[in-house]
Amino acid sequence: MNILRLRNDSAYRLELHEHLLFYSRITCVVTIVLTLGGVGLDRAFYPAYAGDFGWARVCASLLVGLVLLSYRLPWGRRNLRPLTYLWLCIPQAMICWMIYRTDGEQSIYFVGLTFALSGVGFFLPLSVIEALAFGGVTLLGYGLACMLRTGGIQDFNAWLGSSTFVLFYTVICVVIAIYSDKWRWLSFQFKTEVRKKNIELTETNRALAEVKGQLIQREKMAALGTLSAGLLHEVNNPVNYSLMAINMALMDPAAAQSADLKESLTDAREGMQRVQNIVSDLKTFAYQKPGVDSQRVFLLEKAIQSALRLTSFELKGIKVELALPQDTHVQGDEPAIIGVLINLLSNAALALSGAAREQPRISLRSEHRNGRLWLAVRDNGTGIAPENIGRVLEPFFTTRDVGAGLGLGLSMCYSIIQRHGGLLSVSSEFGAWTEFSIDLAVPQH
């Protein structure tokens, strides 16, 4: 890999920017502390210059502090790199000036230049070119400080040794920059890969939850289909015989002469017809395999009536209001839509039982909108808490007691409506009402 190649990934550059901002702030603080703390060093080695050097340290610290404060501003964050280069040169310039004022190549202050080189290479995410430039500027400043002082370089060997020492630390700074850059890049790639895998894992878990829910639903439907098939054979025949007998009894002159008898026979016939309808609904809902002929045309009104009959026990004592258009023909999987309606009606009934309203009510309103048929199921039950409204359609989310439900019903409904090219949406006012709405395709004429 070419160590001079720039990383062109925008996300990596953004992360590098945040990394530089974080560590530039830290190194600013460390630089200010060490710069001011060097007053003791001045008094120990060059007490004659302690006053001047003290003021120089204060001024340098103030300048670095101003750069630190600028990082709080949008302007400072936008110009992060130039400001970083600026403040890095401030303590180096101060140290070079101190070397110029004191013993030149014999000055102990050249050690401060090497500390700065190693610290910058370790903490700040500099590129190789930037590290080379910083080392070169430091070496140039040291050379000028020694040459321009009164008398110039007086001990060439000492100057050469100190310059070599600074050069070694420049090399160390560059090497650290190279491997730090590689480490940061590999770390970024690793985090990106982990993030990607986490997203894939989340999607896989969601898909598995959906498949699991579908399997559970299919098992239920298979069991219900077997039951309904048995009911068709075992119930239909005696019901038909009973209806024939009741109809014959109604034609008997005795029934015509007795109003009570005729009323009883009529009630019995209606009861038998209700049994027939329930068995027929079970056949439509469960005996037909979901997904088979899923694009056939059916009446949504008929599907609603089937769902109401199948949930009639749960809906006892609840007023059900229907507001449907004249034409409710839709296209889709009728058994699956009946299942969605049963689920929505059951949830509404459960919410109403918890609300204990004086006038419990469920309204089903439908209208044509944008070439699709929309249906809204609203109850005046307990509503959904604001913290749960965004999660009610998630697989395995439930507010019921443990064992009372898997939390798959609404997520399955969502998948079914999504499969039909529509959307299951929910809105609610906590403590007042809840409304679920679905939309289905209208057959094209």
SULPE-V647111 format. One record per residue. N is the residue number from 0. RES is the residue in three letters. PSI is psi in whole degrees, -180 to 180 (* if undefined). BURIAL is b if it has 9 or more other ideal C-beta (glycine too) atoms within 8 Angstrom, else e. Layout:
BEGIN
n = (N | N)
res = (RES | RES)
psi = (PSI | PSI)
burial = (BURIAL | BURIAL)
END
This chain:
BEGIN
n = (0 | 1 | 2 | 3 | 4 | 5 | 6 | 7 | 8 | 9 | 10 | 11 | 12 | 13 | 14 | 15 | 16 | 17 | 18 | 19 | 20 | 21 | 22 | 23 | 24 | 25 | 26 | 27 | 28 | 29 | 30 | 31 | 32 | 33 | 34 | 35 | 36 | 37 | 38 | 39 | 40 | 41 | 42 | 43 | 44 | 45 | 46 | 47 | 48 | 49 | 50 | 51 | 52 | 53 | 54 | 55 | 56 | 57 | 58 | 59 | 60 | 61 | 62 | 63 | 64 | 65 | 66 | 67 | 68 | 69 | 70 | 71 | 72 | 73 | 74 | 75 | 76 | 77 | 78 | 79 | 80 | 81 | 82 | 83 | 84 | 85 | 86 | 87 | 88 | 89 | 90 | 91 | 92 | 93 | 94 | 95 | 96 | 97 | 98 | 99 | 100 | 101 | 102 | 103 | 104 | 105 | 106 | 107 | 108 | 109 | 110 | 111 | 112 | 113 | 114 | 115 | 116 | 117 | 118 | 119 | 120 | 121 | 122 | 123 | 124 | 125 | 126 | 127 | 128 | 129 | 130 | 131 | 132 | 133 | 134 | 135 | 136 | 137 | 138 | 139 | 140 | 141 | 142 | 143 | 144 | 145 | 146 | 147 | 148 | 149 | 150 | 151 | 152 | 153 | 154 | 155 | 156 | 157 | 158 | 159 | 160 | 161 | 162 | 163 | 164 | 165 | 166 | 167 | 168 | 169 | 170 | 171 | 172 | 173 | 174 | 175 | 176 | 177 | 178 | 179 | 180 | 181 | 182 | 183 | 184 | 185 | 186 | 187 | 188 | 189 | 190 | 191 | 192 | 193 | 194 | 195 | 196 | 197 | 198 | 199 | 200 | 201 | 202 | 203 | 204 | 205 | 206 | 207 | 208 | 209 | 210 | 211 | 212 | 213 | 214 | 215 | 216 | 217 | 218 | 219 | 220 | 221 | 222 | 223 | 224 | 225 | 226 | 227 | 228 | 229 | 230 | 231 | 232 | 233 | 234 | 235 | 236 | 237 | 238 | 239 | 240 | 241 | 242 | 243 | 244 | 245 | 246 | 247 | 248 | 249 | 250 | 251 | 252 | 253 | 254 | 255 | 256 | 257 | 258 | 259 | 260 | 261 | 262 | 263 | 264 | 265 | 266 | 267 | 268 | 269 | 270 | 271 | 272 | 273 | 274 | 275 | 276 | 277 | 278 | 279 | 280 | 281 | 282 | 283 | 284 | 285 | 286 | 287 | 288 | 289 | 290 | 291 | 292 | 293 | 294 | 295 | 296 | 297 | 298 | 299 | 300 | 301 | 302 | 303 | 304 | 305 | 306 | 307 | 308 | 309 | 310 | 311 | 312 | 313 | 314 | 315 | 316 | 317 | 318 | 319 | 320 | 321 | 322 | 323 | 324 | 325 | 326 | 327 | 328 | 329 | 330 | 331 | 332 | 333 | 334 | 335 | 336 | 337 | 338 | 339 | 340 | 341 | 342 | 343 | 344 | 345 | 346 | 347 | 348 | 349 | 350 | 351 | 352 | 353 | 354 | 355 | 356 | 357 | 358 | 359 | 360 | 361 | 362 | 363 | 364 | 365 | 366 | 367 | 368 | 369 | 370 | 371 | 372 | 373 | 374 | 375 | 376 | 377 | 378 | 379 | 380 | 381 | 382 | 383 | 384 | 385 | 386 | 387 | 388 | 389 | 390 | 391 | 392 | 393 | 394 | 395 | 396 | 397 | 398 | 399 | 400 | 401 | 402 | 403 | 404 | 405 | 406 | 407 | 408 | 409 | 410 | 411 | 412 | 413 | 414 | 415 | 416 | 417 | 418 | 419 | 420 | 421 | 422 | 423 | 424 | 425 | 426 | 427 | 428 | 429 | 430 | 431 | 432 | 433 | 434 | 435 | 436 | 437 | 438 | 439 | 440 | 441 | 442 | 443 | 444)
res = (MET | ASN | ILE | LEU | ARG | LEU | ARG | ASN | ASP | SER | ALA | TYR | ARG | LEU | GLU | LEU | HIS | GLU | HIS | LEU | LEU | PHE | TYR | SER | ARG | ILE | THR | CYS | VAL | VAL | THR | ILE | VAL | LEU | THR | LEU | GLY | GLY | VAL | GLY | LEU | ASP | ARG | ALA | PHE | TYR | PRO | ALA | TYR | ALA | GLY | ASP | PHE | GLY | TRP | ALA | ARG | VAL | CYS | ALA | SER | LEU | LEU | VAL | GLY | LEU | VAL | LEU | LEU | SER | TYR | ARG | LEU | PRO | TRP | GLY | ARG | ARG | ASN | LEU | ARG | PRO | LEU | THR | TYR | LEU | TRP | LEU | CYS | ILE | PRO | GLN | ALA | MET | ILE | CYS | TRP | MET | ILE | TYR | ARG | THR | ASP | GLY | GLU | GLN | SER | ILE | TYR | PHE | VAL | GLY | LEU | THR | PHE | ALA | LEU | SER | GLY | VAL | GLY | PHE | PHE | LEU | PRO | LEU | SER | VAL | ILE | GLU | ALA | LEU | ALA | PHE | GLY | GLY | VAL | THR | LEU | LEU | GLY | TYR | GLY | LEU | ALA | CYS | MET | LEU | ARG | THR | GLY | GLY | ILE | GLN | ASP | PHE | ASN | ALA | TRP | LEU | GLY | SER | SER | THR | PHE | VAL | LEU | PHE | TYR | THR | VAL | ILE | CYS | VAL | VAL | ILE | ALA | ILE | TYR | SER | ASP | LYS | TRP | ARG | TRP | LEU | SER | PHE | GLN | PHE | LYS | THR | GLU | VAL | ARG | LYS | LYS | ASN | ILE | GLU | LEU | THR | GLU | THR | ASN | ARG | ALA | LEU | ALA | GLU | VAL | LYS | GLY | GLN | LEU | ILE | GLN | ARG | GLU | LYS | MET | ALA | ALA | LEU | GLY | THR | LEU | SER | ALA | GLY | LEU | LEU | HIS | GLU | VAL | ASN | ASN | PRO | VAL | ASN | TYR | SER | LEU | MET | ALA | ILE | ASN | MET | ALA | LEU | MET | ASP | PRO | ALA | ALA | ALA | GLN | SER | ALA | ASP | LEU | LYS | GLU | SER | LEU | THR | ASP | ALA | ARG | GLU | GLY | MET | GLN | ARG | VAL | GLN | ASN | ILE | VAL | SER | ASP | LEU | LYS | THR | PHE | ALA | TYR | GLN | LYS | PRO | GLY | VAL | ASP | SER | GLN | ARG | VAL | PHE | LEU | LEU | GLU | LYS | ALA | ILE | GLN | SER | ALA | LEU | ARG | LEU | THR | SER | PHE | GLU | LEU | LYS | GLY | ILE | LYS | VAL | GLU | LEU | ALA | LEU | PRO | GLN | ASP | THR | HIS | VAL | GLN | GLY | ASP | GLU | PRO | ALA | ILE | ILE | GLY | VAL | LEU | ILE | ASN | LEU | LEU | SER | ASN | ALA | ALA | LEU | ALA | LEU | SER | GLY | ALA | ALA | ARG | GLU | GLN | PRO | ARG | ILE | SER | LEU | ARG | SER | GLU | HIS | ARG | ASN | GLY | ARG | LEU | TRP | LEU | ALA | VAL | ARG | ASP | ASN | GLY | THR | GLY | ILE | ALA | PRO | GLU | ASN | ILE | GLY | ARG | VAL | LEU | GLU | PRO | PHE | PHE | THR | THR | ARG | ASP | VAL | GLY | ALA | GLY | LEU | GLY | LEU | GLY | LEU | SER | MET | CYS | TYR | SER | ILE | ILE | GLN | ARG | HIS | GLY | GLY | LEU | LEU | SER | VAL | SER | SER | GLU | PHE | GLY | ALA | TRP | THR | GLU | PHE | SER | ILE | ASP | LEU | ALA | VAL | PRO | GLN | HIS)
psi = (133 | 118 | -15 | -3 | 136 | 147 | 121 | 0 | 122 | -38 | -38 | -41 | -38 | -43 | -39 | -39 | -45 | -38 | -45 | -41 | -45 | -51 | -25 | -38 | -44 | -48 | -28 | -48 | -45 | -42 | -44 | -44 | -48 | -37 | -48 | -33 | -18 | -4 | -38 | -37 | -40 | -46 | -31 | -42 | -36 | 69 | -27 | -27 | 4 | -40 | -51 | -43 | -33 | -45 | -38 | -41 | -41 | -45 | -44 | -42 | -39 | -43 | -44 | -39 | -37 | -41 | -42 | -43 | -34 | -24 | -18 | -17 | 151 | -39 | -44 | -39 | -33 | -35 | 40 | -49 | -49 | -40 | -36 | -45 | -39 | -52 | -25 | -32 | -20 | -55 | -32 | -42 | -39 | -44 | -42 | -39 | -39 | -39 | -41 | -40 | -22 | -116 | 12 | -126 | -16 | -4 | 139 | -16 | -15 | -22 | -34 | -34 | -41 | -38 | -43 | -41 | -48 | -40 | -42 | -44 | -34 | -43 | -40 | 138 | 72 | 148 | 171 | -43 | -42 | -40 | -42 | -42 | -43 | -42 | -40 | -43 | -41 | -45 | -40 | -43 | -40 | -44 | -44 | -39 | -38 | -36 | -32 | -11 | 163 | 123 | -11 | -153 | 118 | -25 | 93 | -40 | -41 | -41 | -43 | -41 | -45 | -40 | -40 | -39 | -45 | -39 | -42 | -44 | -28 | -43 | -43 | -43 | -42 | -44 | -44 | -41 | -41 | -53 | -29 | -40 | -44 | -44 | -43 | -40 | -45 | -39 | -41 | -45 | -40 | -46 | -39 | -42 | -41 | -43 | -42 | -44 | -37 | -41 | -44 | -40 | -41 | -44 | -40 | -44 | -39 | -42 | -41 | -41 | -39 | -43 | -42 | -44 | -40 | -41 | -44 | -43 | -41 | -38 | -42 | -44 | -37 | -44 | -43 | -35 | -43 | -43 | -45 | -34 | -43 | -40 | -39 | -43 | -42 | -28 | -39 | -44 | -54 | -32 | -43 | -43 | -43 | -42 | -41 | -43 | -40 | -42 | -40 | -39 | -36 | -27 | -8 | 139 | -30 | -36 | -37 | -29 | -24 | 112 | -38 | -43 | -44 | -40 | -41 | -43 | -39 | -43 | -41 | -41 | -42 | -38 | -43 | -41 | -35 | -42 | -43 | -44 | -42 | -45 | -39 | -41 | -42 | -39 | -46 | -42 | -42 | -35 | -35 | 129 | 131 | 139 | -21 | 128 | 49 | -2 | 21 | 160 | 135 | 168 | 121 | -34 | -41 | -41 | -39 | -44 | -39 | -45 | -38 | -40 | -41 | -18 | 16 | -34 | -43 | -27 | 9 | 132 | 2 | 130 | 124 | 122 | 132 | 133 | 92 | 148 | 170 | -39 | 114 | 26 | 129 | 171 | 128 | -160 | 100 | -47 | -40 | -40 | -38 | -41 | -41 | -46 | -41 | -44 | -45 | -41 | -40 | -43 | -40 | -42 | -39 | -42 | -38 | -34 | -32 | -23 | -26 | 52 | 151 | -36 | 77 | 138 | 140 | 128 | 138 | 111 | 135 | 147 | 154 | 132 | 123 | 41 | 12 | 160 | 120 | 141 | 130 | 130 | 112 | 139 | 158 | 48 | -143 | -16 | 178 | 133 | 143 | -35 | -14 | -14 | -33 | -3 | -7 | -23 | 2 | 144 | 140 | 10 | 126 | 148 | 4 | 168 | 158 | 130 | -11 | -11 | 151 | -15 | 28 | -14 | -56 | -34 | -36 | -43 | -43 | -45 | -40 | -48 | -37 | -38 | -27 | 8 | 15 | -164 | 133 | 117 | 158 | 142 | 152 | 153 | 116 | 128 | -1 | -55 | 164 | 141 | 127 | 137 | 144 | 160 | 142 | 155 | 142 | 134 | 140 | 128 | *)
burial = (e | e | e | e | e | e | e | e | e | e | e | b | b | e | b | b | b | e | b | b | b | e | b | b | b | b | b | b | b | b | b | b | e | e | b | b | e | b | b | e | e | b | e | e | e | e | e | e | b | b | e | e | b | b | e | b | b | b | e | b | b | e | b | b | b | e | b | b | b | b | b | e | e | e | e | b | b | e | e | b | e | e | b | b | b | b | b | b | b | b | b | b | b | b | b | b | b | b | b | b | b | b | e | b | b | e | b | e | b | b | e | b | b | b | e | b | b | b | b | b | b | e | e | b | b | b | b | b | e | b | b | b | e | b | b | b | b | b | b | e | b | b | b | b | b | b | e | e | b | e | e | b | b | e | e | e | e | b | b | e | e | b | b | e | b | b | b | e | b | b | b | b | b | b | b | b | b | b | e | b | b | b | e | b | b | e | e | b | e | e | e | b | e | e | e | e | e | e | e | e | e | e | e | e | e | b | e | e | b | b | e | b | b | b | e | b | b | b | e | e | b | e | e | b | b | e | b | b | b | e | b | b | e | e | b | b | e | e | b | e | e | b | b | e | e | b | b | e | b | b | e | e | e | e | b | e | e | e | e | e | b | b | e | e | b | b | e | b | b | e | e | b | b | b | b | b | b | b | b | e | b | b | b | b | b | b | b | b | e | b | e | e | e | b | e | e | e | b | e | b | e | b | b | b | e | b | b | b | b | b | b | e | e | b | b | e | e | b | e | b | e | e | e | b | e | e | e | b | b | b | b | b | b | b | b | b | b | b | b | b | b | b | b | b | b | b | b | b | b | b | b | b | e | e | b | e | b | e | e | b | b | b | b | b | b | b | e | e | e | e | e | b | b | b | b | b | b | b | b | b | b | b | b | b | e | e | e | b | b | e | e | b | b | e | b | b | b | e | e | e | e | e | e | e | e | e | b | b | b | b | b | b | b | b | b | b | b | b | e | b | e | b | e | b | e | b | e | b | e | b | e | e | b | b | b | b | b | b | b | b | b | b | e | e | e)
END
